[in-house]
Amino acid sequence: GMVMGTEEERITLKRYYKDLMEEAMSGGEYKDGIDLGVDRLGRLVEKTLHNAGHAYLNQMGGNGVMGSAVGALRDPIFYRWHTCIEDIFRLYKDILGPYTDEDLSFDGVEVTEVKVKTDGISQENTILTFMGLNEIRLRNIDGDLSYEYDQNTVKKTIKQNRLNHHTFKYWLNIKSTS
């Protein structure tokens, strides 16, 4: 296969990936139900590997859509790229381990009941799903975000069947002694 990009760009991306994997493996900690390390890791990933990868992949196709926040989803490589990014966070979370009861407990607070109520049915803890036709408006997918362009361009729409659900609510009973 053809190798795209400069050697320097490839080395930079590899270095970012290696550094971020090491950062993820160093783990973090939970305190009072809060993950104290994931925000830092997220900022590092976003500023380095994530954004550089989008730019690099965009150039590989001769100025494709991966560099556009509006159009990147149109490129199938987007999903492969984001799987790579998610793997960094998955590794981090796996090393951090599951929350303990102590991590998620708060003195004086007790959840006494949890249930789901779906509109239109009396049975609790049931969510009704259905296939429904959805219309998606495609707006400025070519990356031009000017007001004038938006006002003078015919809106394009597509229709697709998708899984949907009836409106539902979570009902929580919480007892607080504090």
Backbone as a printed PyTorch tensor [residue, N CA C, xyz], in Angstrom:
tensor([[[  0.8190,  -1.1880,   0.0000],
         [  0.0000,   0.0000,   0.0000],
         [  0.8610,   1.2490,   0.0000]],

        [[  0.2380,   2.3470,  -0.3360],
         [  0.9200,   3.6280,  -0.4100],
         [  1.0140,   4.2410,   0.9840]],

        [[  2.1630,   4.7530,   1.3500],
         [  2.3600,   5.4310,   2.6230],
         [  2.2460,   6.9290,   2.3650]],

        [[  1.3730,   7.5740,   3.1160],
         [  1.1390,   9.0030,   2.9250],
         [  1.7610,   9.7850,   4.0730]],

        [[  1.9400,  11.0570,   3.8730],
         [  2.4710,  11.9290,   4.9030],
         [  3.9860,  11.8400,   4.9680]],

        [[  4.5540,  12.7990,   5.6560],
         [  6.0050,  12.8190,   5.7830],
         [  6.4410,  11.8710,   6.8960]],

        [[  7.7020,  11.5100,   6.8700],
         [  8.2530,  10.6610,   7.9200],
         [  8.1170,  11.3520,   9.2730]],

        [[  8.3180,  12.6530,   9.2970],
         [  8.2020,  13.4120,  10.5420],
         [  6.7750,  13.3420,  11.1010]],

        [[  5.7610,  13.4460,  10.2270],
         [  4.3690,  13.3490,  10.6820],
         [  4.0700,  11.9650,  11.2530]],

        [[  4.5410,  10.9390,  10.5820],
         [  4.3100,   9.5720,  11.0660],
         [  4.9900,   9.3530,  12.4140]],

        [[  6.2080,   9.8460,  12.5720],
         [  6.9350,   9.7060,  13.8410],
         [  6.2120,  10.4640,  14.9530]],

        [[  5.7110,  11.6550,  14.6380],
         [  4.9890,  12.4560,  15.6300],
         [  3.7420,  11.7300,  16.1100]],

        [[  2.9560,  11.1810,  15.1690],
         [  1.7480,  10.4560,  15.5590],
         [  2.0840,   9.2290,  16.4010]],

        [[  3.1180,   8.5050,  16.0390],
         [  3.5270,   7.3280,  16.8130],
         [  3.9660,   7.7360,  18.2150]],

        [[  4.6940,   8.8590,  18.3200],
         [  5.1560,   9.3300,  19.6310],
         [  3.9550,   9.7370,  20.4940]],

        [[  3.0090,  10.4850,  19.8850],
         [  1.8010,  10.8720,  20.6270],
         [  1.0940,   9.6260,  21.1670]],

        [[  0.9180,   8.6240,  20.2960],
         [  0.2000,   7.4080,  20.6900],
         [  0.9260,   6.6880,  21.8260]],

        [[  2.2340,   6.5230,  21.6960],
         [  3.0270,   5.8480,  22.7240],
         [  2.9380,   6.6080,  24.0500]],

        [[  3.1100,   7.9340,  24.0070],
         [  3.0590,   8.7400,  25.2290],
         [  1.6870,   8.6620,  25.8960]],

        [[  0.6280,   8.7010,  25.0860],
         [ -0.7200,   8.6700,  25.6450],
         [ -1.0640,   7.3000,  26.2170]],

        [[ -0.5780,   6.2390,  25.5860],
         [ -0.8050,   4.9040,  26.1350],
         [ -0.0910,   4.7690,  27.4790]],

        [[  1.1100,   5.3190,  27.5890],
         [  1.8200,   5.2930,  28.8690],
         [  1.0630,   6.1010,  29.9240]],

        [[  0.5390,   7.2460,  29.5220],
         [ -0.2550,   8.0730,  30.4360],
         [ -1.4960,   7.3140,  30.8940]],

        [[ -2.1580,   6.6400,  29.9650],
         [ -3.3590,   5.8730,  30.3030],
         [ -3.0310,   4.7430,  31.2690]],

        [[ -1.8880,   4.0950,  31.0510],
         [ -1.5120,   2.9580,  31.8990],
         [ -1.0610,   3.4030,  33.2910]],

        [[ -0.7140,   4.6730,  33.4340],
         [ -0.3160,   5.1500,  34.7630],
         [ -1.5260,   5.2630,  35.6810]],

        [[ -2.7180,   5.2310,  35.0700],
         [ -3.9500,   5.2240,  35.8510],
         [ -4.2500,   6.5500,  36.4950]],

        [[ -5.2650,   6.5550,  37.2730],
         [ -5.6980,   7.7380,  37.9940],
         [ -6.2000,   7.2810,  39.3410]],

        [[ -7.1540,   8.0080,  39.8750],
         [ -7.7550,   7.5760,  41.1270],
         [ -9.1680,   8.1150,  41.2350]],

        [[ -9.9700,   7.3890,  41.9940],
         [-11.3140,   7.8380,  42.3310],
         [-11.2630,   8.5080,  43.6880]],

        [[-12.0050,   9.5900,  43.8380],
         [-12.1470,  10.2150,  45.1510],
         [-13.5350,  10.8280,  45.2220]],

        [[-14.3000,  10.4240,  46.2060],
         [-15.6680,  10.9110,  46.3830],
         [-16.4990,  10.7180,  45.1160]],

        [[-16.3140,   9.5680,  44.4500],
         [-17.0920,   9.2540,  43.2540],
         [-16.6430,   9.9680,  41.9980]],

        [[-15.4980,  10.6260,  42.0340],
         [-15.0030,  11.3920,  40.8870],
         [-13.7070,  10.7760,  40.3760]],

        [[-13.6120,  10.5890,  39.0820],
         [-12.3850,  10.0990,  38.4530],
         [-11.4730,  11.3150,  38.2760]],

        [[-10.3870,  11.3540,  39.0070],
         [ -9.5180,  12.5270,  39.0250],
         [ -8.5380,  12.6010,  37.8560]],

        [[ -8.3950,  11.5540,  37.0640],
         [ -7.3960,  11.5640,  36.0080],
         [ -7.9360,  11.6670,  34.5970]],

        [[ -9.2130,  11.3730,  34.3900],
         [ -9.7310,  11.2660,  33.0230],
         [ -9.7720,  12.6250,  32.3100]],

        [[-10.0300,  13.7120,  33.0270],
         [-10.0450,  15.0290,  32.3780],
         [ -8.6650,  15.3840,  31.8280]],

        [[ -7.6580,  15.1230,  32.6300],
         [ -6.2820,  15.4110,  32.1770],
         [ -5.9520,  14.5750,  30.9470]],

        [[ -6.2450,  13.2790,  30.9970],
         [ -5.9870,  12.4210,  29.8450],
         [ -6.7740,  12.9080,  28.6300]],

        [[ -8.0230,  13.2890,  28.8290],
         [ -8.8470,  13.7890,  27.7220],
         [ -8.2540,  15.0190,  27.0710]],

        [[ -7.7790,  15.9550,  27.8710],
         [ -7.1610,  17.1690,  27.3070],
         [ -5.8980,  16.8170,  26.5240]],

        [[ -5.0930,  15.8980,  27.0660],
         [ -3.8710,  15.4920,  26.3640],
         [ -4.1910,  14.8170,  25.0290]],

        [[ -5.1580,  13.9060,  25.0410],
         [ -5.5300,  13.2010,  23.8100],
         [ -6.0540,  14.1940,  22.7760]],

        [[ -6.9200,  15.0870,  23.1970],
         [ -7.5370,  16.0510,  22.2570],
         [ -6.4880,  16.9600,  21.6240]],

        [[ -5.5880,  17.5000,  22.4510],
         [ -4.5930,  18.4560,  21.9510],
         [ -3.5350,  17.8120,  21.0720]],

        [[ -3.2980,  16.5230,  21.2560],
         [ -2.1890,  15.8980,  20.5430],
         [ -2.6870,  14.9130,  19.5000]],

        [[ -2.8300,  13.6880,  19.8900],
         [ -3.1100,  12.6120,  18.9410],
         [ -4.4110,  12.8050,  18.1690]],

        [[ -5.4980,  13.1350,  18.8500],
         [ -6.7970,  13.2560,  18.1810],
         [ -6.7690,  14.2960,  17.0640]],

        [[ -6.3850,  15.5080,  17.4070],
         [ -6.4130,  16.5830,  16.4070],
         [ -5.3660,  16.3740,  15.3180]],

        [[ -4.1630,  15.9370,  15.6890],
         [ -3.1140,  15.6940,  14.6960],
         [ -3.5310,  14.5680,  13.7540]],

        [[ -4.1880,  13.5420,  14.2810],
         [ -4.6520,  12.4370,  13.4470],
         [ -5.6930,  12.8780,  12.4430]],

        [[ -6.6280,  13.7270,  12.8670],
         [ -7.6240,  14.2560,  11.9260],
         [ -6.9390,  15.0210,  10.7920]],

        [[ -5.9920,  15.8690,  11.1480],
         [ -5.2950,  16.6620,  10.1310],
         [ -4.5070,  15.7580,   9.1820]],

        [[ -3.8160,  14.7810,   9.7270],
         [ -3.0030,  13.8580,   8.9340],
         [ -3.8860,  13.0520,   7.9830]],

        [[ -4.9730,  12.4970,   8.5030],
         [ -5.8840,  11.7050,   7.6650],
         [ -6.5560,  12.5770,   6.6080]],

        [[ -6.8250,  13.8200,   6.9380],
         [ -7.4200,  14.7510,   5.9810],
         [ -6.4880,  14.9660,   4.7880]],

        [[ -5.2020,  15.1360,   5.0480],
         [ -4.2240,  15.3660,   3.9820],
         [ -3.9860,  14.1250,   3.1380]],

        [[ -4.1470,  12.9470,   3.7380],
         [ -3.9160,  11.7080,   2.9950],
         [ -4.8380,  11.5980,   1.7880]],

        [[ -6.0520,  12.1110,   1.9140],
         [ -7.0110,  12.0300,   0.8170],
         [ -6.9770,  13.2360,  -0.0890]],

        [[ -5.9770,  14.0750,   0.0510],
         [ -5.9120,  15.2690,  -0.7920],
         [ -6.9000,  16.3240,  -0.3550]],

        [[ -6.8670,  16.6570,   0.9250],
         [ -7.7630,  17.6510,   1.5100],
         [ -9.1920,  17.1280,   1.5640]],

        [[ -9.3730,  16.0320,   2.2760],
         [-10.6840,  15.3990,   2.4170],
         [-11.5180,  16.0490,   3.4900]],

        [[-12.4640,  15.2850,   4.0450],
         [-13.4000,  15.8420,   5.0210],
         [-12.9920,  15.5850,   6.4680]],

        [[-11.9340,  14.8160,   6.7130],
         [-11.5460,  14.5140,   8.0910],
         [-11.1060,  15.7560,   8.8630]],

        [[-10.7420,  16.8050,   8.1780],
         [-10.3460,  18.0450,   8.8330],
         [-11.5140,  18.9570,   9.1440]],

        [[-12.7320,  18.5530,   8.7720],
         [-13.9160,  19.3830,   8.9760],
         [-14.7790,  18.8040,  10.0860]],

        [[-15.0440,  19.6070,  11.1060],
         [-15.9250,  19.1500,  12.1770],
         [-17.3280,  18.8710,  11.6460]],

        [[-17.6970,  19.5420,  10.5720],
         [-19.0270,  19.3750,   9.9930],
         [-19.1200,  18.1070,   9.1510]],

        [[-18.0600,  17.7590,   8.4430],
         [-18.1470,  16.6680,   7.4830],
         [-17.3670,  15.4030,   7.8040]],

        [[-16.5980,  15.3810,   8.8970],
         [-15.7200,  14.2380,   9.1760],
         [-16.4710,  12.9140,   9.2650]],

        [[-17.7000,  12.9520,   9.7580],
         [-18.4780,  11.7220,   9.8930],
         [-18.7600,  11.0600,   8.5450]],

        [[-18.6020,  11.7890,   7.4590],
         [-18.8570,  11.2230,   6.1280],
         [-17.7430,  10.2850,   5.6890]],

        [[-16.5980,  10.3540,   6.3290],
         [-15.4620,   9.5300,   5.9250],
         [-15.4270,   8.2640,   6.7730]],

        [[-15.4640,   7.0940,   6.1410],
         [-15.4610,   5.8500,   6.9240],
         [-14.2610,   5.7090,   7.8630]],

        [[-13.1410,   6.3330,   7.5370],
         [-11.9640,   6.2230,   8.4150],
         [-12.2020,   6.9210,   9.7550]],

        [[-13.1660,   7.8490,   9.7990],
         [-13.5190,   8.5430,  11.0450],
         [-13.7890,   7.5350,  12.1650]],

        [[-14.5530,   6.5010,  11.8530],
         [-14.9590,   5.5350,  12.8670],
         [-13.7860,   4.6660,  13.3140]],

        [[-12.9150,   4.3120,  12.3930],
         [-11.7130,   3.5590,  12.7690],
         [-10.8170,   4.4300,  13.6510]],

        [[-10.6770,   5.6990,  13.2660],
         [ -9.8350,   6.6200,  14.0110],
         [-10.3580,   6.7850,  15.4400]],

        [[-11.6490,   6.9760,  15.5770],
         [-12.2090,   7.1870,  16.9100],
         [-12.2000,   5.9160,  17.7460]],

        [[-12.1920,   4.7460,  17.1320],
         [-12.0070,   3.5030,  17.8760],
         [-10.6120,   3.4910,  18.4940]],

        [[ -9.6240,   3.9350,  17.7480],
         [ -8.2560,   4.0320,  18.2650],
         [ -8.2070,   4.9820,  19.4630]],

        [[ -8.8560,   6.1230,  19.3500],
         [ -8.8910,   7.1010,  20.4410],
         [ -9.6090,   6.5020,  21.6540]],

        [[-10.7430,   5.8390,  21.4310],
         [-11.4900,   5.2410,  22.5370],
         [-10.6880,   4.1470,  23.2280]],

        [[ -9.8390,   3.4430,  22.4850],
         [ -9.0150,   2.3910,  23.0880],
         [ -8.1070,   2.9390,  24.1880]],

        [[ -7.6390,   4.1670,  24.0230],
         [ -6.7900,   4.7850,  25.0400],
         [ -7.5840,   4.9460,  26.3390]],

        [[ -8.8220,   5.4200,  26.2310],
         [ -9.6470,   5.6220,  27.4180],
         [-10.0920,   4.2900,  28.0190]],

        [[-10.3480,   3.3020,  27.1620],
         [-10.7370,   1.9810,  27.6560],
         [ -9.5930,   1.3760,  28.4770]],

        [[ -8.3760,   1.4970,  27.9670],
         [ -7.2110,   0.9970,  28.7060],
         [ -7.1110,   1.7100,  30.0550]],

        [[ -7.2520,   3.0180,  30.0530],
         [ -7.1860,   3.8040,  31.2820],
         [ -8.2210,   3.3160,  32.2950]],

        [[ -9.4660,   3.1790,  31.8500],
         [-10.5440,   2.7660,  32.7500],
         [-10.3310,   1.3390,  33.2380]],

        [[ -9.8560,   0.4420,  32.3650],
         [ -9.6080,  -0.9400,  32.7760],
         [ -8.5460,  -1.0080,  33.8650]],

        [[ -7.4950,  -0.2100,  33.7410],
         [ -6.4270,  -0.2040,  34.7440],
         [ -6.9200,   0.4130,  36.0500]],

        [[ -7.7710,   1.4220,  35.9290],
         [ -8.3030,   2.0810,  37.1160],
         [ -9.1900,   1.1310,  37.9140]],

        [[ -9.8600,   0.2190,  37.2190],
         [-10.7110,  -0.7590,  37.8930],
         [-12.1010,  -0.2250,  38.1560]],

        [[-12.9640,  -1.1020,  38.6350],
         [-14.3600,  -0.6940,  38.8800],
         [-14.4700,   0.1880,  40.1270]],

        [[-15.5460,   0.9630,  40.1600],
         [-15.8440,   1.7310,  41.3620],
         [-16.1430,   0.7660,  42.4990]],

        [[-15.7580,   1.1240,  43.6860],
         [-16.1300,   0.3450,  44.8720],
         [-17.3620,   0.9950,  45.4910]],

        [[-17.9980,   0.2750,  46.4040],
         [-19.1370,   0.8590,  47.1150],
         [-18.7100,   2.1320,  47.8440]],

        [[-17.5010,   2.1210,  48.3930],
         [-16.9980,   3.2960,  49.1140],
         [-16.8380,   4.5010,  48.1790]],

        [[-16.3750,   4.2450,  46.9190],
         [-16.2150,   5.3340,  45.9500],
         [-17.5340,   6.0390,  45.6670]],

        [[-18.6260,   5.2780,  45.6950],
         [-19.9220,   5.8130,  45.2780],
         [-20.8850,   6.0730,  46.4340]],

        [[-20.4060,   5.9310,  47.6540],
         [-21.3040,   6.1660,  48.7860],
         [-21.1240,   7.5920,  49.3040]],

        [[-22.2150,   8.1470,  49.7380],
         [-22.2060,   9.5000,  50.2800],
         [-22.9380,   9.4520,  51.6140]],

        [[-22.2670,   9.8860,  52.6550],
         [-22.8450,   9.8390,  53.9990],
         [-24.1930,  10.5420,  54.0200]],

        [[-25.1830,   9.8680,  54.5860],
         [-26.4920,  10.4670,  54.7620],
         [-27.3870,  10.4240,  53.5380]],

        [[-26.9550,   9.7840,  52.4520],
         [-27.7650,   9.7100,  51.2400],
         [-28.0030,   8.2440,  50.8990]],

        [[-29.2770,   7.8920,  50.6770],
         [-29.6330,   6.5160,  50.3370],
         [-30.6650,   6.5300,  49.2090]],

        [[-30.3900,   5.7580,  48.1470],
         [-31.3700,   5.5840,  47.0750],
         [-32.2670,   4.4410,  47.5030]],

        [[-33.5570,   4.7270,  47.7050],
         [-34.4780,   3.7050,  48.2160],
         [-35.2770,   3.0270,  47.1180]],

        [[-35.3840,   3.6630,  45.9310],
         [-36.1510,   3.0590,  44.8370],
         [-35.7370,   3.6820,  43.5120]],

        [[-35.6680,   2.8330,  42.4870],
         [-35.3940,   3.2900,  41.1210],
         [-36.3600,   2.5660,  40.2030]],

        [[-37.0280,   3.3090,  39.3380],
         [-37.8990,   2.6660,  38.3480],
         [-37.9900,   3.5240,  37.0980]],

        [[-38.4590,   2.8880,  36.0400],
         [-38.6660,   3.5570,  34.7570],
         [-40.1540,   3.5760,  34.4820]],

        [[-40.6650,   4.7400,  34.0610],
         [-42.0770,   4.8650,  33.6840],
         [-42.1350,   5.3680,  32.2490]],

        [[-42.7760,   4.5780,  31.3930],
         [-42.9230,   4.9390,  29.9860],
         [-44.2980,   5.5500,  29.7770]],

        [[-44.3460,   6.6820,  29.0750],
         [-45.6160,   7.3480,  28.7940],
         [-46.5610,   6.4090,  28.0600]],

        [[-47.8050,   6.3810,  28.5150],
         [-48.8370,   5.6170,  27.8140],
         [-49.0080,   4.1790,  28.2530]],

        [[-48.1590,   3.6950,  29.1600],
         [-48.3480,   2.3250,  29.6530],
         [-48.2580,   2.3260,  31.1750]],

        [[-48.9900,   1.4000,  31.7930],
         [-48.9990,   1.3590,  33.2580],
         [-47.8900,   0.4720,  33.8220]],

        [[-47.3850,  -0.4710,  33.0230],
         [-46.3480,  -1.3790,  33.4980],
         [-45.0340,  -0.6140,  33.7190]],

        [[-44.4590,  -0.7730,  34.8970],
         [-43.2120,  -0.0840,  35.2090],
         [-42.0130,  -0.8780,  34.6920]],

        [[-40.8900,  -0.1800,  34.5700],
         [-39.6070,  -0.7710,  34.1800],
         [-39.6450,  -1.4230,  32.7960]],

        [[-40.3950,  -0.7950,  31.9080],
         [-40.4910,  -1.2540,  30.5240],
         [-40.2840,  -0.0630,  29.6060]],

        [[-39.3830,  -0.2040,  28.6540],
         [-39.1590,   0.8350,  27.6480],
         [-39.6370,   0.2710,  26.3190]],

        [[-40.5400,   0.9760,  25.6600],
         [-41.0700,   0.5360,  24.3740],
         [-40.2540,   1.1360,  23.2400]],

        [[-39.7660,   0.2730,  22.3660],
         [-39.0090,   0.7320,  21.2000],
         [-39.7980,   0.4300,  19.9390]],

        [[-39.4610,   1.1520,  18.8790],
         [-40.1120,   0.9540,  17.5870],
         [-39.2040,   1.4900,  16.4980]],

        [[-39.4330,   1.0110,  15.2840],
         [-38.7150,   1.5490,  14.1300],
         [-39.5320,   2.7220,  13.5970]],

        [[-38.8710,   3.8310,  13.3640],
         [-39.5560,   5.0180,  12.8750],
         [-38.7590,   5.6920,  11.7840]],

        [[-39.4580,   6.3940,  10.9040],
         [-38.8040,   7.1210,   9.8150],
         [-38.2970,   8.4490,  10.3650]],

        [[-37.0340,   8.7180,  10.1320],
         [-36.4070,   9.9370,  10.6250],
         [-35.8870,  10.7330,   9.4380]],

        [[-36.1010,  12.0280,   9.4640],
         [-35.5870,  12.9040,   8.4180],
         [-34.4140,  13.6850,   8.9680]],

        [[-33.3060,  13.6190,   8.2530],
         [-32.0880,  14.3240,   8.6680],
         [-31.8250,  15.4440,   7.6780]],

        [[-31.6720,  16.6540,   8.1980],
         [-31.3300,  17.7980,   7.3520],
         [-29.8210,  17.8870,   7.2470]],

        [[-29.3080,  17.8600,   6.0390],
         [-27.8770,  17.9880,   5.8120],
         [-27.5920,  19.4650,   5.5790]],

        [[-26.8480,  20.0540,   6.4730],
         [-26.5690,  21.4880,   6.4110],
         [-25.0740,  21.7070,   6.2760]],

        [[-24.6850,  22.3680,   5.2190],
         [-23.2980,  22.8030,   5.0470],
         [-22.2890,  21.6800,   5.1990]],

        [[-22.5650,  20.5440,   4.6010],
         [-21.6490,  19.4210,   4.7530],
         [-20.3600,  19.6240,   3.9770]],

        [[-20.3040,  20.6670,   3.1710],
         [-19.0610,  20.9260,   2.4460],
         [-18.1180,  21.8180,   3.2480]],

        [[-18.5220,  22.1740,   4.4700],
         [-17.6290,  22.9080,   5.3520],
         [-17.8100,  24.4150,   5.3340]],

        [[-18.6180,  24.9740,   4.4190],
         [-18.8420,  26.4160,   4.3670],
         [-19.8930,  26.7730,   5.4070]],

        [[-19.5190,  27.5370,   6.3990],
         [-20.4380,  27.8480,   7.4860],
         [-20.9290,  29.2930,   7.4620]],

        [[-20.7870,  29.9870,   6.3490],
         [-21.1960,  31.3890,   6.3100],
         [-22.7200,  31.5000,   6.3390]],

        [[-23.1970,  32.5820,   6.9380],
         [-24.6340,  32.8290,   7.0450],
         [-25.2430,  32.9630,   5.6480]],

        [[-24.5710,  33.7040,   4.7660],
         [-25.0960,  33.9240,   3.4090],
         [-25.2250,  32.6020,   2.6560]],

        [[-24.2180,  31.7710,   2.7540],
         [-24.2650,  30.4590,   2.0940],
         [-25.4360,  29.6570,   2.6290]],

        [[-25.5920,  29.6640,   3.9530],
         [-26.6480,  28.8880,   4.5870],
         [-28.0270,  29.3600,   4.1400]],

        [[-28.2110,  30.6600,   4.0030],
         [-29.5190,  31.2010,   3.6350],
         [-29.8500,  30.9880,   2.1600]],

        [[-28.8320,  30.8660,   1.3250],
         [-29.0550,  30.7850,  -0.1190],
         [-28.8170,  29.3980,  -0.7100]],

        [[-28.6740,  28.4020,   0.1230],
         [-28.4150,  27.0560,  -0.3550],
         [-29.6220,  26.1730,  -0.0600]],

        [[-30.0180,  25.3940,  -1.0410],
         [-31.1390,  24.4790,  -0.8610],
         [-30.7690,  23.4480,   0.2120]],

        [[-31.6770,  23.2710,   1.1530],
         [-31.4400,  22.2940,   2.2090],
         [-31.6600,  20.8950,   1.6400]],

        [[-30.7360,  20.0160,   1.9410],
         [-30.8510,  18.6330,   1.5010],
         [-31.2780,  17.7920,   2.6900]],

        [[-32.1350,  16.8320,   2.4450],
         [-32.5650,  15.9490,   3.5120],
         [-32.4840,  14.4990,   3.0410]],

        [[-32.2960,  13.6250,   4.0090],
         [-32.3970,  12.1980,   3.7370],
         [-33.3440,  11.6180,   4.7750]],

        [[-33.9870,  10.5150,   4.4000],
         [-34.8800,   9.8280,   5.3260],
         [-34.3270,   8.4340,   5.5660]],

        [[-34.4080,   8.0140,   6.8280],
         [-33.9140,   6.6880,   7.1710],
         [-34.7700,   6.0940,   8.2720]],

        [[-34.8870,   4.7840,   8.2740],
         [-35.5410,   4.0950,   9.3840],
         [-34.5290,   3.9530,  10.5000]],

        [[-34.9750,   4.1980,  11.7170],
         [-34.0730,   4.0580,  12.8520],
         [-34.8530,   3.5860,  14.0700]],

        [[-34.1230,   3.0110,  14.9980],
         [-34.7180,   2.5660,  16.2490],
         [-35.0130,   3.7870,  17.1090]],

        [[-36.2120,   3.8500,  17.6360],
         [-36.6180,   4.9610,  18.4800],
         [-37.2860,   4.3810,  19.7280]],

        [[-37.7070,   5.2300,  20.6340],
         [-38.3830,   4.7580,  21.8460],
         [-39.4400,   5.7630,  22.2630]],

        [[-40.4570,   5.2530,  22.9780],
         [-41.4620,   6.1350,  23.5530],
         [-40.8150,   6.9330,  24.6830]],

        [[-41.3660,   8.0830,  24.9750],
         [-40.8450,   8.9250,  26.0510],
         [-40.9400,   8.1840,  27.3820]],

        [[-39.8710,   8.2360,  28.1400],
         [-39.8620,   7.5990,  29.4530],
         [-39.1390,   8.4880,  30.4470]],

        [[-39.3870,   8.1960,  31.7160],
         [-38.7640,   8.9520,  32.8040],
         [-38.1950,   7.9820,  33.8170]],

        [[-37.0790,   8.3740,  34.4070],
         [-36.5370,   7.6560,  35.5500],
         [-37.1590,   8.2500,  36.8100]],

        [[-37.5960,   7.4150,  37.6950],
         [-38.1180,   7.8570,  38.9780],
         [-37.1700,   7.3480,  40.0640]],

        [[-36.6260,   8.2580,  40.8250],
         [-35.7010,   7.9220,  41.9050],
         [-36.2740,   8.4230,  43.2190]],

        [[-36.2690,   7.5610,  44.2050],
         [-36.5970,   7.9900,  45.5680],
         [-35.2830,   8.0050,  46.3300]],

        [[-34.9540,   9.1790,  46.8500],
         [-33.6800,   9.3610,  47.5390],
         [-33.9820,   9.8790,  48.9470]],

        [[-33.3800,   9.2270,  49.8970],
         [-33.5440,   9.6170,  51.3010],
         [-32.2450,  10.2740,  51.7540]],

        [[-32.3810,  11.4610,  52.3220],
         [-31.2110,  12.1830,  52.8180],
         [-31.4160,  12.5210,  54.2940]],

        [[-30.4340,  12.1710,  55.0810],
         [-30.5000,  12.4920,  56.5060],
         [-29.5750,  13.6520,  56.8670]],

        [[-28.9460,  14.2220,  55.8490],
         [-28.0020,  15.3190,  56.1110],
         [-28.7160,  16.6440,  56.1570]]])
